[in-house]
Amino acid sequence: MALRKKKTLLDQASDYIDQVRPQVESAVASALDAAEEFYENTARPALLDAKEKAGPALADAKDKAAPYVAEARDRAAAALAEAREQAGPALADAKEKVAPLVAAGAATATGAAVSAKEAADAKVAQLKGEEKKKGSKLKRLAIFVAIAGAVGLVAKKLQSRGQSDNWQSSYVPTPAPAPTPTPRPAVQETTPRA
């Protein structure tokens, strides 16, 4: 008597997939053919017809919307000009306060960079077996002061140049026309009689 070998669940699923695959592929191919036929015979002509009918309506809508778009653009320009006018003094004040901080930060960074370079040079010389003479503190201080002075001078030039520049535009937009109120009929109140 031969031993009957049971198939695992995975083997059974694989066999089922092999059996069903041709039917699924056939169904997908026929669905794609049907969709293509529907598009060519029904949807495409309907879309072309809608495009022809919508063209004049879109052009008319664009013509009607043009005045509103122009009015919105004018209002936005006026609001932008007003915002620039109000922000100008605050920006100038912020620039005056920030310039010294930037100069101090640059001077500190320069000093740290010089110290890091000297430390790196000393370490390289030590690894090479050379003995490097340490630079004098007076020389380091002179370099630091010179760089800090240059940064301060540049900051001062930028600050004084910013005050003389007129960054505001001389363009003043024309005010938008005021909307005309539509007359409303008077409403008469009636009081109930008791």
GROMACS elastic network, one bead per residue, 0.5 to 0.9 nm:
[ bonds ]
;  ai    aj funct       b0    kb
    7    10     6  0.79889   500
    7    11     6  0.59549   500
    7    12     6  0.63796   500
    8    11     6  0.51994   500
    8    12     6  0.63098   500
    8    13     6  0.86975   500
    9    12     6  0.50833   500
    9    13     6  0.61978   500
    9    14     6  0.86048   500
   10    13     6  0.51056   500
   10    14     6  0.61429   500
   10    15     6  0.86632   500
   11    14     6  0.50364   500
   11    15     6  0.62267   500
   11    16     6  0.86344   500
   12    15     6  0.51637   500
   12    16     6  0.62357   500
   12    17     6  0.86950   500
   13    16     6  0.50385   500
   13    17     6  0.61579   500
   13    18     6  0.86256   500
   14    17     6  0.51192   500
   14    18     6  0.62537   500
   14    19     6  0.87289   500
   15    18     6  0.51188   500
   15    19     6  0.63409   500
   15    20     6  0.87825   500
   16    19     6  0.50994   500
   16    20     6  0.61940   500
   16    21     6  0.85134   500
   17    20     6  0.51299   500
   17    21     6  0.57528   500
   18    21     6  0.54651   500
   18    22     6  0.78234   500
   19    22     6  0.70507   500
   19    23     6  0.81448   500
   20    23     6  0.55281   500
   20    24     6  0.63551   500
   20    25     6  0.88031   500
   21    24     6  0.51563   500
   21    25     6  0.61125   500
   21    26     6  0.85396   500
   22    25     6  0.51659   500
   22    26     6  0.60819   500
   22    27     6  0.85762   500
   23    26     6  0.50891   500
   23    27     6  0.61220   500
   23    28     6  0.86467   500
   24    27     6  0.50407   500
   24    28     6  0.61400   500
   24    29     6  0.85790   500
   25    28     6  0.51423   500
   25    29     6  0.61544   500
   25    30     6  0.86304   500
   26    29     6  0.51610   500
   26    30     6  0.61907   500
   26    31     6  0.85586   500
   27    30     6  0.52054   500
   27    31     6  0.60713   500
   27    32     6  0.86171   500
   28    31     6  0.50461   500
   28    32     6  0.61638   500
   28    33     6  0.86126   500
   29    32     6  0.51607   500
   29    33     6  0.62290   500
   29    34     6  0.86340   500
   30    33     6  0.50173   500
   30    34     6  0.60866   500
   30    35     6  0.85514   500
   31    34     6  0.50415   500
   31    35     6  0.60776   500
   31    36     6  0.85641   500
   32    35     6  0.50627   500
   32    36     6  0.61253   500
   32    37     6  0.85410   500
   33    36     6  0.51581   500
   33    37     6  0.61347   500
   33    38     6  0.85651   500
   34    37     6  0.50772   500
   34    38     6  0.60653   500
   34    39     6  0.85861   500
   35    38     6  0.50450   500
   35    39     6  0.61545   500
   35    40     6  0.86478   500
   36    39     6  0.51192   500
   36    40     6  0.61847   500
   36    41     6  0.85451   500
   37    40     6  0.51891   500
   37    41     6  0.59340   500
   37    42     6  0.80103   500
   38    41     6  0.53315   500
   38    42     6  0.53781   500
   38    43     6  0.64502   500
   38    44     6  0.84925   500
   39    42     6  0.56064   500
   39    44     6  0.55542   500
   39    45     6  0.84585   500
   40    43     6  0.65024   500
   40    44     6  0.55490   500
   40    45     6  0.74838   500
   41    44     6  0.67281   500
   41    45     6  0.68934   500
   42    45     6  0.58890   500
   42    46     6  0.63841   500
   42    47     6  0.88593   500
   43    46     6  0.51534   500
   43    47     6  0.61097   500
   43    48     6  0.86822   500
   44    47     6  0.50861   500
   44    48     6  0.62006   500
   44    49     6  0.85768   500
   45    48     6  0.51412   500
   45    49     6  0.61124   500
   45    50     6  0.85789   500
   46    49     6  0.51187   500
   46    50     6  0.61331   500
   46    51     6  0.85985   500
   47    50     6  0.50695   500
   47    51     6  0.61243   500
   47    52     6  0.86952   500
   48    51     6  0.50503   500
   48    52     6  0.63187   500
   48    53     6  0.87359   500
   49    52     6  0.51883   500
   49    53     6  0.63049   500
   49    54     6  0.86007   500
   50    53     6  0.51110   500
   50    54     6  0.59126   500
   50    55     6  0.85298   500
   51    54     6  0.51342   500
   51    55     6  0.60967   500
   52    55     6  0.55560   500
   52    56     6  0.79114   500
   53    56     6  0.67444   500
   53    57     6  0.73882   500
   54    57     6  0.51622   500
   54    58     6  0.60217   500
   54    59     6  0.86375   500
   55    58     6  0.52743   500
   55    59     6  0.63358   500
   55    60     6  0.87085   500
   56    59     6  0.50928   500
   56    60     6  0.61163   500
   56    61     6  0.85762   500
   57    60     6  0.50795   500
   57    61     6  0.61302   500
   57    62     6  0.85871   500
   58    61     6  0.50314   500
   58    62     6  0.61213   500
   58    63     6  0.86497   500
   59    62     6  0.50698   500
   59    63     6  0.62816   500
   59    64     6  0.86974   500
   60    63     6  0.51321   500
   60    64     6  0.62356   500
   60    65     6  0.86320   500
   61    64     6  0.50796   500
   61    65     6  0.60575   500
   61    66     6  0.86389   500
   62    65     6  0.51329   500
   62    66     6  0.61774   500
   63    66     6  0.54143   500
   63    67     6  0.80497   500
   64    67     6  0.69469   500
   64    68     6  0.79976   500
   65    68     6  0.53862   500
   65    69     6  0.62309   500
   65    70     6  0.87639   500
   66    69     6  0.51287   500
   66    70     6  0.62112   500
   66    71     6  0.86537   500
   67    70     6  0.50876   500
   67    71     6  0.61444   500
   67    72     6  0.86092   500
   68    71     6  0.50415   500
   68    72     6  0.61217   500
   68    73     6  0.85456   500
   69    72     6  0.50943   500
   69    73     6  0.61414   500
   69    74     6  0.86759   500
   70    73     6  0.50378   500
   70    74     6  0.62432   500
   70    75     6  0.86855   500
   71    74     6  0.51212   500
   71    75     6  0.62280   500
   71    76     6  0.86053   500
   71   176     6  0.69032   500
   71   177     6  0.89776   500
   72    75     6  0.51154   500
   72    76     6  0.61153   500
   72    77     6  0.86019   500
   73    76     6  0.51236   500
   73    77     6  0.61924   500
   73    78     6  0.86956   500
   74    77     6  0.51008   500
   74    78     6  0.62568   500
   74    79     6  0.86595   500
   74   173     6  0.69469   500
   74   174     6  0.77811   500
   74   175     6  0.78278   500
   74   176     6  0.70421   500
   75    78     6  0.51168   500
   75    79     6  0.61822   500
   75    80     6  0.85822   500
   75   173     6  0.86646   500
   75   175     6  0.79557   500
   75   176     6  0.70036   500
   76    79     6  0.50525   500
   76    80     6  0.60658   500
   76    81     6  0.85778   500
   77    80     6  0.50634   500
   77    81     6  0.61487   500
   77    82     6  0.86085   500
   77   172     6  0.88253   500
   77   173     6  0.69718   500
   78    81     6  0.51487   500
   78    82     6  0.62171   500
   78    83     6  0.86156   500
   78   172     6  0.76188   500
   78   173     6  0.61106   500
   78   174     6  0.82726   500
   78   175     6  0.78058   500
   79    82     6  0.51152   500
   79    83     6  0.61322   500
   79    84     6  0.86417   500
   80    83     6  0.50353   500
   80    84     6  0.61661   500
   80    85     6  0.85912   500
   81    84     6  0.51280   500
   81    85     6  0.62055   500
   81    86     6  0.87147   500
   81   168     6  0.83658   500
   81   169     6  0.80211   500
   81   171     6  0.83864   500
   81   172     6  0.76550   500
   81   173     6  0.85128   500
   82    85     6  0.50541   500
   82    86     6  0.62316   500
   82    87     6  0.85580   500
   83    86     6  0.51671   500
   83    87     6  0.59814   500
   83    88     6  0.85038   500
   84    87     6  0.51121   500
   84    88     6  0.59650   500
   84   168     6  0.71331   500
   85    88     6  0.55033   500
   85    89     6  0.80324   500
   85   168     6  0.73922   500
   86    89     6  0.69424   500
   86    90     6  0.77156   500
   87    90     6  0.53152   500
   87    91     6  0.60905   500
   87    92     6  0.86735   500
   88    91     6  0.52681   500
   88    92     6  0.62689   500
   88    93     6  0.86841   500
   88   167     6  0.86406   500
   88   168     6  0.80881   500
   89    92     6  0.51210   500
   89    93     6  0.61168   500
   89    94     6  0.85598   500
   90    93     6  0.51157   500
   90    94     6  0.61134   500
   90    95     6  0.85731   500
   91    94     6  0.50511   500
   91    95     6  0.60860   500
   91    96     6  0.86687   500
   92    95     6  0.50814   500
   92    96     6  0.63366   500
   92    97     6  0.87995   500
   92   159     6  0.89106   500
   92   162     6  0.79141   500
   92   163     6  0.75333   500
   93    96     6  0.51857   500
   93    97     6  0.63796   500
   93    98     6  0.87003   500
   94    97     6  0.51311   500
   94    98     6  0.60444   500
   94    99     6  0.85902   500
   95    98     6  0.51636   500
   95    99     6  0.60329   500
   95   159     6  0.72731   500
   95   162     6  0.87166   500
   96    99     6  0.56578   500
   96   100     6  0.75908   500
   96   159     6  0.66822   500
   97   100     6  0.65791   500
   97   101     6  0.72900   500
   98   101     6  0.51927   500
   98   102     6  0.61544   500
   98   103     6  0.86830   500
   99   102     6  0.51536   500
   99   103     6  0.62531   500
   99   104     6  0.86981   500
   99   152     6  0.84895   500
   99   155     6  0.58111   500
   99   156     6  0.76467   500
   99   158     6  0.84656   500
   99   159     6  0.72080   500
  100   103     6  0.50092   500
  100   104     6  0.61120   500
  100   105     6  0.84938   500
  100   152     6  0.73584   500
  100   155     6  0.72332   500
  100   156     6  0.84933   500
  101   104     6  0.50930   500
  101   105     6  0.60395   500
  101   106     6  0.85075   500
  102   105     6  0.50339   500
  102   106     6  0.60468   500
  102   107     6  0.85310   500
  102   151     6  0.86780   500
  102   152     6  0.88348   500
  102   155     6  0.79312   500
  103   106     6  0.51123   500
  103   107     6  0.61529   500
  103   108     6  0.86252   500
  103   148     6  0.71605   500
  103   149     6  0.88395   500
  103   151     6  0.55731   500
  103   152     6  0.54593   500
  103   153     6  0.88995   500
  103   154     6  0.85372   500
  103   155     6  0.65375   500
  104   107     6  0.50863   500
  104   108     6  0.61585   500
  104   109     6  0.85337   500
  104   148     6  0.74706   500
  104   151     6  0.83373   500
  104   152     6  0.80075   500
  105   108     6  0.51201   500
  105   109     6  0.60589   500
  105   110     6  0.84954   500
  106   109     6  0.50384   500
  106   110     6  0.60181   500
  106   111     6  0.85781   500
  106   147     6  0.87650   500
  106   148     6  0.73954   500
  106   151     6  0.70310   500
  107   110     6  0.50558   500
  107   111     6  0.62093   500
  107   112     6  0.86193   500
  107   144     6  0.71804   500
  107   145     6  0.82285   500
  107   147     6  0.66692   500
  107   149     6  0.84595   500
  107   151     6  0.71144   500
  107   152     6  0.86843   500
  108   111     6  0.51406   500
  108   112     6  0.61806   500
  108   113     6  0.85598   500
  108   144     6  0.86623   500
  108   148     6  0.82599   500
  109   112     6  0.50537   500
  109   113     6  0.60497   500
  109   114     6  0.86068   500
  110   113     6  0.50105   500
  110   114     6  0.61629   500
  110   115     6  0.86006   500
  110   144     6  0.71143   500
  110   147     6  0.73621   500
  110   148     6  0.80418   500
  111   114     6  0.51577   500
  111   115     6  0.62101   500
  111   116     6  0.85503   500
  111   140     6  0.85099   500
  111   141     6  0.87718   500
  111   143     6  0.85419   500
  111   144     6  0.58113   500
  111   147     6  0.86886   500
  111   148     6  0.88922   500
  112   115     6  0.51153   500
  112   116     6  0.60229   500
  112   117     6  0.85231   500
  113   116     6  0.50190   500
  113   117     6  0.60442   500
  113   118     6  0.85732   500
  114   117     6  0.51234   500
  114   118     6  0.62216   500
  114   119     6  0.86133   500
  114   140     6  0.79448   500
  114   143     6  0.87802   500
  114   144     6  0.82173   500
  115   118     6  0.51724   500
  115   119     6  0.61392   500
  115   120     6  0.85511   500
  115   140     6  0.84897   500
  116   119     6  0.50683   500
  116   120     6  0.60376   500
  116   121     6  0.85210   500
  117   120     6  0.50459   500
  117   121     6  0.60481   500
  117   122     6  0.85171   500
  118   121     6  0.50476   500
  118   122     6  0.61016   500
  118   123     6  0.85647   500
  118   134     6  0.83087   500
  118   135     6  0.81977   500
  119   122     6  0.51010   500
  119   123     6  0.61587   500
  119   124     6  0.86397   500
  120   123     6  0.50643   500
  120   124     6  0.61487   500
  120   125     6  0.85596   500
  121   124     6  0.51262   500
  121   125     6  0.61296   500
  121   126     6  0.85331   500
  121   132     6  0.82760   500
  122   125     6  0.50829   500
  122   126     6  0.60722   500
  122   127     6  0.86198   500
  122   131     6  0.80252   500
  122   132     6  0.62762   500
  122   133     6  0.84344   500
  122   134     6  0.77795   500
  123   127     6  0.61476   500
  123   128     6  0.85858   500
  124   127     6  0.51174   500
  124   128     6  0.61727   500
  124   129     6  0.85855   500
  124   130     6  0.85269   500
  125   128     6  0.50851   500
  125   129     6  0.61775   500
  125   131     6  0.61177   500
  125   132     6  0.60805   500
  126   129     6  0.50681   500
  126   130     6  0.56546   500
  126   131     6  0.62200   500
  126   132     6  0.76170   500
  127   130     6  0.75061   500
  128   131     6  0.86327   500
  132   135     6  0.89281   500
  134   137     6  0.89235   500
  135   138     6  0.85195   500
  135   139     6  0.70423   500
  135   140     6  0.73134   500
  136   139     6  0.53422   500
  136   140     6  0.65176   500
  136   141     6  0.87686   500
  137   140     6  0.50442   500
  137   141     6  0.60793   500
  137   142     6  0.85688   500
  138   141     6  0.50647   500
  138   142     6  0.61514   500
  138   143     6  0.87051   500
  139   142     6  0.51190   500
  139   143     6  0.63237   500
  139   144     6  0.86582   500
  140   143     6  0.52378   500
  140   144     6  0.61998   500
  140   145     6  0.86784   500
  141   144     6  0.50449   500
  141   145     6  0.60966   500
  141   146     6  0.85512   500
  142   145     6  0.51769   500
  142   146     6  0.61046   500
  142   147     6  0.86162   500
  143   146     6  0.51500   500
  143   147     6  0.61913   500
  143   148     6  0.85516   500
  144   147     6  0.52851   500
  144   148     6  0.60891   500
  144   149     6  0.85275   500
  145   148     6  0.50631   500
  145   149     6  0.59848   500
  145   150     6  0.85544   500
  146   149     6  0.51217   500
  146   150     6  0.62079   500
  146   151     6  0.86761   500
  147   150     6  0.50844   500
  147   151     6  0.61997   500
  147   152     6  0.85541   500
  148   151     6  0.51179   500
  148   152     6  0.60823   500
  148   153     6  0.85715   500
  149   152     6  0.50141   500
  149   153     6  0.60799   500
  149   154     6  0.86037   500
  150   153     6  0.50688   500
  150   154     6  0.62075   500
  150   155     6  0.85888   500
  151   154     6  0.51545   500
  151   155     6  0.61520   500
  151   156     6  0.86065   500
  152   155     6  0.50442   500
  152   156     6  0.61128   500
  152   157     6  0.86185   500
  153   156     6  0.50725   500
  153   157     6  0.61687   500
  153   158     6  0.85943   500
  154   157     6  0.51039   500
  154   158     6  0.61667   500
  154   159     6  0.85141   500
  155   158     6  0.51287   500
  155   159     6  0.60668   500
  155   160     6  0.86854   500
  156   160     6  0.61403   500
  156   161     6  0.84546   500
  157   160     6  0.52443   500
  157   161     6  0.59648   500
  157   162     6  0.84687   500
  158   161     6  0.51471   500
  158   162     6  0.60897   500
  158   163     6  0.88139   500
  159   162     6  0.52781   500
  159   163     6  0.66560   500
  160   163     6  0.53331   500
  160   164     6  0.68257   500
  161   164     6  0.54578   500
  161   165     6  0.64516   500
  162   165     6  0.53092   500
  162   166     6  0.82273   500
  162   167     6  0.87202   500
  163   166     6  0.77904   500
  165   168     6  0.87865   500
  166   169     6  0.78453   500
  168   171     6  0.87071   500
  169   172     6  0.80570   500
  172   175     6  0.89040   500
  173   176     6  0.87450   500
  174   177     6  0.89031   500
  175   178     6  0.85937   500
  176   179     6  0.88894   500
  177   180     6  0.88391   500
  181   184     6  0.89408   500
  184   187     6  0.87522   500
